[in-house]
Structure formats: structure tokens, C-alpha cells
Amino acid sequence: MSDILVVSGLRKTYGQLEAVRGIEFSVRPGEVFALIGPNGAGKTTTLRMVATILQPTSGSIVLDGIDVVKNPQQARERLSYLPEEAGAYKSMKGRDYLKFMAEVFFDDSTEQAESVKTAAEISGLGERLDDKLGTYSKGMTRKLLLARSIMTRPRLAILDEPTSGLDVLGALDIRDTVKRFASQGMAVLLSSHNMLEIEYLSDRVAIINKGVLHATGTPTELKERFSARNLEEVFAEVAR
């Protein structure tokens, strides 16, 4: 099976600061691939480059056969991005927000309606979709934003801290949704500081520190390689 995402020699510099230093990894269809590391390690910078928000200094990103750097608009048609601090229009009703986003993505009215129906099911918000977003809890907003991110069934969903700030039940709902859509073939590039979440969700994990990838493998492989009981211990070893 061909990789849906291939990142090669990726670098990003800001003046004298080299935030990402020639990293390489790939993601397969239906795979949840986690990029983890301490604050300032280069995770979010990498996700933003893949999502076409930041321009790499050098290196290549190929998504579904599309050169992301040379053809960002074509790449955006195949991916979605949920940032950690994503927001929504608080004066809009949840359903209207989903309709608005569907109209941005699709020209065909049938596809718009189908994507809104899918998002409504994913969110699990029921009648609350007819309330304004300003009345939503953080967990409800996050569920709506996740639904918006995957209602178009992208080839790659990029999720930065998808359950940040949520309670246990809200986090479980989102994790189960991610796993369900991955099982249907959607690739996921994920970042989180919650190592239990990473271990539960991820097929493979890459650990980045100071802009360099130090280890990549399944959670089991990484624990064996570092003689660790869990991913938190692996993380601590690499982050020192």
C-alpha cells in the first residue's frame, strides 16, 4: 500500500533558529501517526507545514501524489487541519456553521448536504446544533470542530491536541471517532501531550526534540527499544 504522505528532508528556519532540521517520515492510508515531543520541539511547525500554512525552508512534502509546496491548493482539497487553539463563530448556530464550512469546501449542493449530515452524526450534539456556539462548552465546541475537520472525509486529517482541555468522557468520544474514521481509510497525523492517548490511538509514533526526529516505531517497538514501561518513560528519555 502506497504512503498517503511522504515528508523528506523537511527544514524550517527563522533567522538563526532552526525549528525543524531535515526530518523524514511517512503516513499510510488508514494509519494514525503521532508526532510527539516537548514544547518547542518542532511539532506544530511541522504540522503547519504539512497543512500548507507555513512554507518550508527546504525539503519536500508529498500528499496523495501532490507536491504540497508547489501545489498547496490541490493539497488542501485532500487534507483537513484542526489546530490546538481553533475557534468558531460564537454568534452562529452549530448547524449553520457546518453548512457554511460545507459551502466553502463543496460547490455541489448534494455534497454539501451530505457532509453536514455526516458532521451532525460525528458531533453527537443533536438538538444543540440549533443553539449558538457561544452557549457551547469547550468539549462541545471541540466535538463540532472535529466534525468539521473530517466531515469532508479528507485523505489526511491533521489533528493538533484534539482532546486538549476536555473531560474524560469528551476525550473518549473524540478518540473513538478518530479511530473509527481511520479504520475507514482516513490517514491521521496527530500530536498530543497525553501519552496515554497517543498509546491508545496511534499505529506508529515519531519522537521529535529540538527539530530532530530521534525515534519512530509502534508504541510497543519504542517501549522495547528504550526498555520502558510506557510511552511517558520513552518520551522522558528522548526529551532529556
N, C-alpha and C positions, 0 to 999 in steps of 0.2 A: 504494500500500500504506500503510495507516494505521500511525502510530507505535505501538509497544507501550508506550513510556514517554515521558512528557512532563513535564519539570521546568520550572517557571515562577516567576521571582521568588523563588527559594529563599534564605532567610536563616536563620542560626543565630548567636545571641549568647550569650555567657557573661559576664554583668555588663557591663563596659565593652568587653570583647573581642568583636569581630565576626568570627567564624571563617569564615562564608560570607556573601557580600554580593550577594544578588539574582541568582544565576546562573540561566541558562536553557540547556537542551539537550534533545534528544530522541534516542531509540534506536528503530531499526526492527526488525521481526522478522527473525531470521537475521543480524543485524549484530553485529559485535564493536566496541564503542565504548569507547575508552580515555580515562580521566581521569588526566592526569599533572601533576606539579608537584613542587617541592621539599618537604622536610619542613616540616610546619606550614602547608601551603598551603590546607588545607581538603578534601583528597581523601577521607580516611577519614571525616571528619564527614559529607560528602555521601553517601558510600556507606551509612553507618549510617542516615541519614535516609530514603533510598530503601528500605532494608531494614526499616524500621519500628522500629528500635532506639532512635533518637533522634527527638524531636519537634521539627519545625522551629519557629523563632520566627515566621516568616511565609512566604508563598509556597505553591505547590501542587505536588503530585506525583501524577500520574495513571498508573496501571499497568493496561493492558488494559481501560481504561474505568472502573477503580475508583479512587476518591479514597483514596490511601494514608493520609492524615492522619485522615480521617473513618471509614474502614473498614479499619483495619490487619489485622484477622483475615482478611478476604476477600483482601486483598493478599498476605498470607503464603501463601495457597493457590496463588498464581501465581508466586512467586519463591523463590529459594534464595540463601543468603549464606555465603560462605567467607571468614572473616576471616584476616588475616595470621597471627595467633597462635592459630589454632584448635587445640584438643586433642581427645583422645578418652579413653575409659575404659581405662586400661592393663591392668586386670585382666580385661577382656573379650576374647574371641576376635574376630577381624575379622569373621567371618560373623555372629556373634551381635550385634555392634554394628550391622551393616547391617540385620539383622532387627528389632532394637529401633527403629531410626530409621524403618523402613518401617511398623511398627505405630503410631508416633507420627503419621505422615502419612496413612496409609490405614486405613479401617475394614474394607474388603473383603479377605479372605484371599488371593484370587486376585491382586489388585493388589499386595498385599504381596510375594507370591512372585515376581511378575514384576519388581518393582522391585529386589529382592535379586539376581535373576539378572542384570539389567541392570548393577547396580553391580559384581557379581563380574567381569563381562566388561570393564567400564570400567577397573577397578583393575589387571587383569592380574596379580594376586597369586597366582592359582592355589591350590595347597595351603597357602600361607602364610596364607590366610584362616582356617584352622583353628588358627592359633597366636595367643597372646595379644598384644595391641597393645604391651605393654611390651617385647616382643622385636623390634619393628619398628625399622628405620632411619627417619630423618626423611623420606627420599624415599618409603618405603613408606607411612608414615603420611599423607603429603600426597596420595598417589595414592588411598588409601582415603577421605580426606575429600573429595577432588574427586568421587569416585564417589558418595559420599553426597549431595553437593550437586546432582548432576544426574541421579541415578537416577529421580527423580520427573518428569523431563522438564519442568522449570518453563518458564513463558513468558519469564522473565528470570532469568539466573544472575549474581549479583554476586560477583566474584572479586577479593579484595584481595591483591596479591602472590602469585599462585597458585603460582609456582615458587621462592619465596624459600628460599635455603639449599640448593637441590638441585644435584646434579651435572649435567653436560651431558646425559647420556642420560635422566635422570629428568625434566629440564625439557623435553626434546624430546617425551617421551611425553605429558606434560600438555598441551603446546601443540597437539600433533596431535589430542588428544581434544577440546579446546576447539573447534578448527576444524571437526572432524567434526560435533559436535553443533550448531554454528552453521549449518553447511550444511544441516542437517535442520530449521531454522526457529527454533531457540532463540536468543533475544537474549542478549548478554553485555555487562555493564557491568564493565569491567576497570580495575584500577590496578596499576602496576608501576614500579619504578625502572630496570628493564632496558630501555633504549631499543631495542636490537636485537629484543627480544621484542615490544615494542609495535609496531615497524615490521612484523614478521613476521605478527603476529596481527590487527592492527586494520584495520577498514574506514575508521573515522574516529577522530580524536584531538582531545580538548579539553585545552588547557593552562590550569591554574589556578595562581594565585600570589596570596598574601595575600587569599584568599577571593574573588578575581575571576577570571572566565574571560577570558583575553586573546586566544585564537585557537582556532578549530575548523575542521577540514578533514581531507581524506585525508592520509596521510603525504606523498604526492607534492605536494599543494597547499601544505602547510605548508613543505616544503623550498624550493619555488619562491618562496613569499611572503617567506621570510626569507633567500633566497639562500644556503641551507645545503646541505652535502653529505649530512647525515644528521640524524636527529631529535635526537641529542645536541647538535648545534650549535643547533638550534631551541630546545631546552629551555634551553640556557645563555643564549641571547639573551633569552628571556622571563623567566628566573629572576633575572637581574641586578637 
